[in-house]
């Protein structure tokens, strides 16, 4: 499958995870810190797509030492990327979210779970 289409589908998956985290499960903790202006929403959608496109390129150019199923490789790389990159919201948003530590953990969990879903979808779609 085309990497651009795969990245788009993965971005939709990441947005669904974000909706579940921020809209359903942890709405009370996340609602204190959200900015729902149209500009912020468009910028976040573009950012999610760029992150998914970068992950898809990373997945297609990564060589694994053992032969594992594609979805398992995607999950492994997604978790590795999500946990590694979770330092970005941890350090950049910590000062803003420090008084509301529940919201910080929602952001970090969403970050890791979103990359796990992106990895699973990329492993499924890109062969």
matplotlib code that plots the C-alpha trace (Angstrom):
import matplotlib.pyplot as plt

x = [0.0, 1.1, 2.8, 0.8, -2.5, -1.2, -0.1, -3.6, -5.3, -2.9, -3.6, -7.3, -6.5, -4.4, -7.3, -9.7, -7.4, -7.2, -11.0, -11.3, -8.8, -9.8, -13.5, -14.7, -12.4, -10.5, -12.7, -12.6, -8.8, -8.3, -11.0, -9.0, -6.2, -7.7, -7.7, -10.6, -10.1, -10.4, -6.8, -5.6, -7.6, -6.3, -2.7, -3.1, -4.5, -1.6, 0.8, -0.7, -0.5, 3.1, 4.0, 2.3, 4.0, 7.4, 6.5, 5.6, 8.9, 10.7, 8.8, 9.5, 13.2, 13.8, 15.3, 14.4, 16.9, 14.2, 11.4, 8.2, 4.7, 4.3, 1.8, 4.0, 6.9, 4.7, 3.5, 7.1, 8.3, 5.3, 5.8, 9.5, 8.8, 6.0, 7.9, 11.0, 9.2, 7.0, 9.8, 8.6, 5.2, 6.8, 9.3, 7.5, 4.1, 5.3, 5.4, 2.0, 0.4, 2.3, -0.5, -2.8, -0.8, -3.8, -3.9, -0.2, -0.6, -3.6, -1.3, 1.5, -0.8, -2.4, 1.0, 2.1, -1.2, -1.5, 1.9, 1.0, -2.1, -0.2, 2.4, -0.3, -2.0, 1.2, 2.3, -1.0, -1.1, 2.6, 4.2]
y = [0.0, 3.6, 5.1, 8.3, 6.4, 4.2, 7.3, 8.7, 5.6, 5.5, 9.1, 8.4, 5.5, 7.9, 10.4, 7.8, 6.9, 10.6, 11.0, 8.0, 9.4, 13.0, 12.7, 9.6, 8.0, 11.0, 13.9, 15.5, 15.6, 16.5, 19.2, 21.5, 21.9, 21.8, 24.5, 23.8, 26.6, 25.6, 26.6, 24.4, 21.5, 21.8, 22.1, 19.0, 17.0, 18.1, 17.3, 13.8, 13.1, 14.2, 12.0, 9.0, 9.6, 9.8, 6.6, 4.8, 5.8, 4.6, 1.3, 0.7, 1.4, -0.6, -4.1, -6.5, -9.2, -11.9, -12.7, -11.8, -11.0, -7.5, -6.4, -7.5, -5.6, -2.5, -2.8, -3.2, -0.2, 1.8, 1.1, 1.8, 5.1, 6.1, 5.4, 7.1, 10.2, 10.6, 12.7, 15.5, 16.1, 15.2, 18.0, 20.6, 20.4, 19.5, 23.1, 23.8, 20.6, 20.2, 21.5, 19.1, 15.9, 13.8, 15.6, 15.0, 11.3, 11.3, 13.0, 10.5, 7.5, 8.8, 9.3, 5.7, 4.1, 6.2, 5.1, 1.5, 1.8, 3.5, 0.7, -2.0, -0.2, 0.4, -3.2, -4.3, -2.0, -1.8, -5.0]
z = [0.0, -0.6, 2.4, 2.2, 2.4, 5.1, 7.1, 6.6, 7.9, 10.8, 11.6, 11.7, 14.1, 16.3, 16.3, 17.4, 20.3, 21.1, 21.0, 23.4, 25.8, 25.7, 24.9, 26.7, 29.3, 30.9, 29.9, 33.3, 33.5, 29.9, 29.6, 31.9, 29.4, 25.9, 23.3, 20.9, 18.4, 14.8, 14.2, 17.0, 15.7, 12.1, 13.4, 15.5, 12.6, 10.3, 13.1, 13.6, 9.9, 9.7, 12.7, 11.1, 7.8, 9.6, 11.4, 8.2, 6.6, 9.7, 9.6, 5.9, 6.4, 9.6, 9.3, 12.1, 13.2, 13.4, 11.2, 13.1, 11.8, 10.3, 12.9, 15.8, 14.3, 13.9, 17.5, 18.7, 16.8, 17.8, 21.5, 21.2, 19.4, 21.7, 24.9, 23.6, 22.3, 25.3, 26.7, 24.4, 26.1, 29.5, 29.3, 27.2, 28.9, 32.4, 33.6, 32.2, 33.4, 36.7, 38.9, 37.2, 37.2, 36.2, 32.8, 32.3, 32.7, 30.3, 27.7, 28.2, 28.1, 25.0, 23.4, 24.0, 23.1, 19.9, 18.7, 19.5, 17.4, 14.6, 14.7, 14.5, 11.6, 9.8, 10.2, 8.8, 5.9, 4.8, 3.7]

ax = plt.figure().add_subplot(projection="3d")
ax.plot(x, y, z, "-o")
ax.set_aspect("equal")
plt.show()
